[in-house]
Amino acid sequence: MDNRYIIDWETISSFMTDAFTAAGVPREDALICTDVLMESDRRGIESHGCNRFKPIYIDRINDGILNPVTELEILKDTPTTVVADAHDGMGMVASYKVMKMLIDKAKKYGMAMGAIRNSSHYGIAGYWAMMASKEDMIGITGTNARPSIAPTFGVDNMLGTNPLTVALPTDEDFPFVLDCATSISQRGKIEYYARAGKETPAGMVIGRDGKPMTDSEDILKALVEGRAALAPLGGIGEDLAGYKGYGYATIVEILSAALAGGNYMKALTGIDEKGKKKPYSLGHFFIVADPDAFMGRDEFKKIAGDILRELRGSTVAPGAERIYTAGEKEHLAWLERKDRGVPVSESVEKELIAVRDMYGLDYRFGFEKQD
């Protein structure tokens, strides 16, 4: 049973927006950042919501490796493409502005593609793909990240967890959204295991000796120190087809870096040659396609919905409860959470209090002991 305290949506959203603003993020941008993090929790993706608010954003701003004010520079702008430089600002803000441009271009020309360099963590990739699906268009995005994945037959963490994410509009109440890393597990999931005091399942991470690692706290340190690497989607070696995940991760790395002339792999460690923290300077890419430029939005949505319904209606395996399609569980999580709020662990409670006290914000959370 989940006994975590639940903070209502209004309180947590207001607090995070005020905290981002106190950290120097312009209020309009802070609203974007908050919504991206809240969307993760709304969809039940706890590894990228409140869990990452302080360590990935607030702490990095205070460490001087993330610029709270995003100076987005448009390097190239054509009728169907955009290339931008975020100058180590808020990745969520840069991505929002570029996606808005691409959606407008796709509505006019049918398709559009963009890339950003020198950015930072942009939250759940699904947020950006869903910006397109909410407009009844197809959204595709990917981002590189800190080196974490070992190439097939290797043990060095070379590639990021590099999600390749797609959102497709349907005639159902929710879109098809495939939002997952190209590794068996992403770093955020291991961070979640560490916060919860749980071990990482064997097979997700390998040490330099080629053997599985399960100590979540040690894994997080080992990934930074180069003593461990995440296994690519599929698994280690060829027997489990890990080369497929390795290949997809490489595609995302190339598109995230090469389209915008940005950094890649070992240049994304966040550590300089003297061992000091530095901006991660990540790259992202985005594709938007309008079904109206093909056979029409309604036709696309109906066929997409029919395909998903047929998949869910196929024979269920013995012992399984039912079949799901991508994005359905996240939709169900929102239906369950929308009238309640965000469940937070004790470690996140402490982080929220620390951020509040750091900026002297006037909030009192229900999980705090009353005097």
C-alpha positions in Angstrom: 0.0 0.0 0.0 1.3 3.5 -0.9 1.4 5.5 2.3 3.1 8.5 0.9 1.7 12.0 1.6 -0.2 13.5 -1.3 0.2 17.2 -2.1 -2.7 18.8 -4.0 -2.0 20.0 -7.5 -2.6 23.6 -6.8 -0.2 23.8 -3.9 2.7 21.9 -5.5 2.3 23.8 -8.8 2.2 27.2 -7.1 5.2 26.3 -4.9 7.4 25.1 -7.7 6.6 28.1 -9.8 7.4 30.4 -6.9 10.6 28.5 -6.3 11.7 28.6 -9.9 11.0 32.4 -9.9 13.0 32.8 -6.7 15.9 31.0 -8.3 15.9 33.6 -11.1 13.7 32.0 -13.8 11.3 34.6 -15.3 7.8 33.8 -14.1 6.5 33.1 -17.6 9.3 30.6 -18.1 8.8 29.2 -14.5 5.2 28.3 -15.4 6.5 26.3 -18.4 9.0 24.4 -16.3 6.5 23.7 -13.6 4.0 22.3 -16.1 6.5 20.0 -17.6 7.4 18.5 -14.2 3.8 18.3 -13.2 2.9 16.5 -16.4 5.4 13.8 -15.5 3.7 13.3 -12.1 0.2 13.6 -13.7 1.1 10.7 -15.9 2.6 8.6 -13.1 6.2 9.0 -14.4 7.6 9.8 -10.9 11.3 9.6 -12.0 11.0 12.9 -13.8 8.6 15.0 -11.7 9.0 16.2 -8.1 11.8 13.8 -7.7 14.0 15.8 -10.0 12.9 19.4 -9.1 15.7 20.2 -6.7 18.6 18.0 -7.8 18.3 18.5 -11.6 17.1 22.1 -11.8 17.3 24.1 -8.5 20.7 22.7 -7.5 22.2 23.2 -11.0 21.0 26.8 -11.1 22.7 27.4 -7.7 25.8 25.5 -8.9 26.1 28.0 -11.7 25.9 25.3 -14.5 22.3 26.1 -15.5 21.2 29.6 -16.6 17.8 30.5 -15.1 17.2 33.0 -17.9 17.0 31.3 -21.3 18.5 33.3 -24.1 17.3 31.4 -27.1 19.2 32.2 -30.2 17.7 31.2 -33.6 20.7 30.1 -35.7 18.7 29.1 -38.8 15.0 29.5 -39.7 13.5 28.1 -42.9 9.9 27.4 -43.8 10.1 23.9 -42.4 13.2 23.9 -40.1 14.6 25.6 -37.0 18.0 25.4 -35.4 18.5 27.1 -32.1 21.1 27.6 -29.4 19.8 27.6 -25.8 23.1 28.9 -24.3 22.8 26.5 -21.4 19.4 27.9 -20.3 16.4 26.0 -19.2 15.9 23.1 -21.7 12.1 23.1 -21.0 11.8 26.7 -22.0 13.9 26.4 -25.2 12.0 23.3 -26.2 8.6 24.9 -25.7 9.5 27.9 -27.9 10.9 25.7 -30.7 8.0 23.3 -30.6 5.5 26.2 -30.9 7.4 27.4 -34.0 7.5 23.9 -35.5 3.8 23.3 -34.9 3.0 26.6 -36.7 5.3 25.6 -39.6 3.7 22.1 -39.9 0.2 23.5 -40.0 1.3 25.6 -42.9 3.7 23.2 -44.8 2.7 19.8 -43.6 5.9 18.9 -41.8 8.7 20.6 -39.8 11.8 19.6 -38.0 14.0 21.4 -35.5 17.1 21.0 -33.3 18.6 22.7 -30.3 22.2 22.8 -29.0 23.7 23.9 -25.7 20.5 23.0 -23.9 19.8 21.2 -20.6 17.5 18.5 -19.3 14.1 19.1 -21.0 11.9 16.9 -18.7 9.9 14.0 -20.0 10.3 13.7 -23.8 6.6 12.8 -24.1 5.7 16.4 -23.2 7.1 17.7 -26.4 5.7 15.0 -28.6 2.3 15.5 -27.0 2.4 19.2 -27.8 1.9 18.1 -31.4 -0.7 15.3 -30.6 -2.8 17.9 -28.7 -3.0 19.7 -32.1 -4.0 16.5 -33.8 -0.5 16.2 -35.3 2.3 13.6 -35.0 5.1 14.5 -32.7 8.6 12.9 -32.5 11.5 14.0 -30.3 14.8 12.7 -28.9 17.5 14.1 -26.7 21.1 13.1 -25.9 22.2 13.0 -22.3 25.1 12.2 -19.9 27.0 9.2 -21.1 25.4 6.1 -19.5 24.9 3.3 -22.1 27.7 0.9 -23.1 27.8 -0.1 -26.8 27.3 -3.7 -27.5 30.4 -5.7 -26.5 31.7 -2.7 -24.6 31.7 -1.6 -20.9 32.4 2.1 -21.2 29.4 4.4 -20.7 29.4 6.2 -24.0 25.9 7.1 -25.1 23.1 8.8 -23.1 19.8 7.1 -22.3 18.6 8.9 -25.4 14.8 8.5 -25.6 13.2 8.2 -29.0 9.7 9.4 -28.3 6.6 9.4 -30.5 3.0 10.7 -29.9 0.2 10.0 -32.3 -3.3 11.4 -32.1 -6.2 9.0 -32.0 -10.0 9.1 -31.9 -9.8 7.9 -28.2 -9.6 10.0 -25.1 -5.8 9.8 -25.1 -3.0 9.7 -27.7 -0.6 6.8 -28.4 2.6 7.9 -26.6 5.8 5.8 -26.6 8.2 7.6 -24.3 11.1 5.4 -23.2 14.8 5.4 -23.0 17.0 3.4 -25.4 18.5 1.7 -22.4 16.8 -1.0 -20.3 16.3 1.6 -17.6 17.1 5.3 -17.4 19.2 7.1 -14.8 16.2 8.7 -13.4 14.7 5.3 -12.6 17.8 4.4 -10.7 17.7 7.7 -8.8 14.1 6.7 -7.9 15.3 3.3 -6.6 18.0 5.0 -4.6 15.5 7.4 -3.0 13.2 4.6 -2.1 16.1 2.5 -0.7 15.6 -0.2 -3.3 18.1 -2.3 -5.3 18.3 -1.9 -9.1 17.1 -5.2 -10.7 20.0 -7.3 -12.0 20.7 -6.9 -15.7 20.1 -3.2 -16.0 23.6 -2.1 -15.1 27.0 -3.7 -15.8 30.3 -3.0 -14.1 33.7 -2.8 -15.8 34.1 -6.5 -15.0 31.0 -7.2 -17.2 28.9 -8.3 -14.2 25.5 -6.9 -13.1 25.4 -4.2 -10.4 22.4 -3.8 -8.1 23.3 -1.3 -5.4 21.4 1.8 -6.5 23.5 4.3 -4.5 26.7 2.8 -5.8 25.5 2.7 -9.3 24.7 6.4 -9.4 28.3 7.1 -8.2 29.8 4.5 -10.6 28.0 6.0 -13.6 29.6 9.3 -12.9 33.0 7.8 -12.2 32.9 5.5 -15.3 32.8 2.3 -13.3 29.4 1.2 -14.6 27.2 1.5 -17.6 23.5 1.0 -18.4 22.6 -1.9 -20.7 21.1 -0.9 -24.0 17.4 -1.8 -24.6 17.4 -5.6 -25.2 20.3 -6.4 -23.0 24.0 -7.2 -23.1 25.5 -8.6 -26.2 23.7 -10.1 -29.2 21.7 -13.0 -27.7 19.1 -10.6 -26.3 19.4 -8.2 -29.2 21.0 -5.4 -27.2 22.5 -4.1 -30.5 19.0 -2.8 -31.3 18.9 -0.5 -28.3 22.5 0.5 -29.0 21.6 1.3 -32.6 18.6 3.4 -31.6 20.6 5.3 -29.0 23.2 6.1 -31.6 20.5 7.5 -34.0 19.3 9.8 -31.2 22.8 10.8 -30.3 23.6 11.8 -34.0 20.3 13.6 -34.6 20.5 15.5 -31.3 24.1 16.6 -31.9 24.8 16.8 -35.7 21.7 18.7 -36.8 22.5 21.6 -34.6 26.3 21.3 -34.5 26.2 20.5 -30.8 28.1 18.4 -28.3 27.9 14.6 -27.9 28.9 11.6 -25.8 31.8 12.3 -23.5 31.4 16.0 -23.9 28.1 15.8 -22.0 29.5 14.5 -18.7 28.9 17.8 -16.9 32.5 17.6 -15.5 35.4 19.6 -16.9 39.0 18.5 -17.3 39.7 19.7 -13.7 36.9 17.7 -12.2 34.6 20.7 -11.7 31.0 20.9 -12.6 30.1 22.5 -15.9 26.9 22.9 -18.0 25.8 19.7 -19.7 25.1 21.5 -23.1 22.7 18.8 -24.4 21.0 18.6 -27.8 17.4 17.8 -28.7 15.6 17.3 -32.0 11.9 17.5 -32.8 9.7 16.5 -35.7 6.1 17.6 -36.3 3.9 16.2 -39.1 0.3 17.1 -39.9 -1.9 14.2 -41.1 -3.9 16.8 -43.0 -1.0 16.9 -45.5 -1.7 13.2 -46.1 -5.2 11.7 -46.0 -6.6 13.9 -43.2 -6.6 14.1 -39.5 -9.9 12.4 -38.9 -8.9 9.5 -41.1 -5.5 9.2 -39.4 -7.1 9.3 -35.9 -9.7 6.7 -36.7 -7.3 4.2 -38.2 -4.8 4.7 -35.3 -7.6 4.2 -32.8 -8.8 1.0 -34.7 -5.3 -0.4 -34.6 -4.9 0.2 -30.8 -8.4 -1.2 -30.1 -7.6 -4.4 -32.0 -4.3 -4.8 -30.2 -6.0 -4.4 -26.8 -8.8 -6.8 -27.9 -6.4 -9.6 -28.9 -6.0 -12.7 -26.8 -4.6 -12.1 -23.3 -1.7 -14.3 -22.2 -2.5 -16.8 -19.4 -2.0 -15.1 -16.0 -2.1 -11.6 -17.5 -5.0 -9.2 -16.6 -5.3 -7.3 -19.9 -3.4 -5.8 -22.8 -2.4 -2.1 -22.8 -1.2 0.2 -25.6 1.5 2.9 -25.1 0.1 6.0 -23.3 -2.9 4.1 -21.8 -1.4 3.4 -18.4 -0.3 7.0 -18.1 -3.8 8.2 -19.0 -5.2 5.9 -16.3 -2.7 7.3 -13.8 -4.0 10.8 -14.5 -7.6 9.7 -14.0 -6.6 8.2 -10.7 -4.5 11.3 -9.6 -6.4 14.2 -11.1 -8.6 14.8 -8.1 -6.0 13.9 -5.5 -2.5 15.2 -6.2 1.1 14.2 -6.2 2.4 11.5 -3.9 5.8 12.4 -2.4 8.4 10.3 -0.6 10.1 11.4 2.6 13.3 12.3 0.7 11.3 14.6 -1.6 9.5 16.1 1.4 12.9 17.1 2.8 13.9 18.6 -0.6 10.8 20.7 -0.8 11.3 22.0 2.7 15.0 22.7 1.9 14.0 24.7 -1.3 11.3 26.6 0.6 13.7 27.6 3.4 16.5 28.4 0.9 14.3 31.1 -0.7 12.2 32.0 2.3 8.9 31.1 0.6 5.7 31.3 2.6 4.5 27.7 2.4 3.5 25.1 5.0 3.1 21.6 3.8 0.6 19.2 5.2 3.2 16.5 5.8 5.2 18.7 8.3 4.7 18.1 12.0 2.4 20.8 13.5 3.7 22.8 16.4 
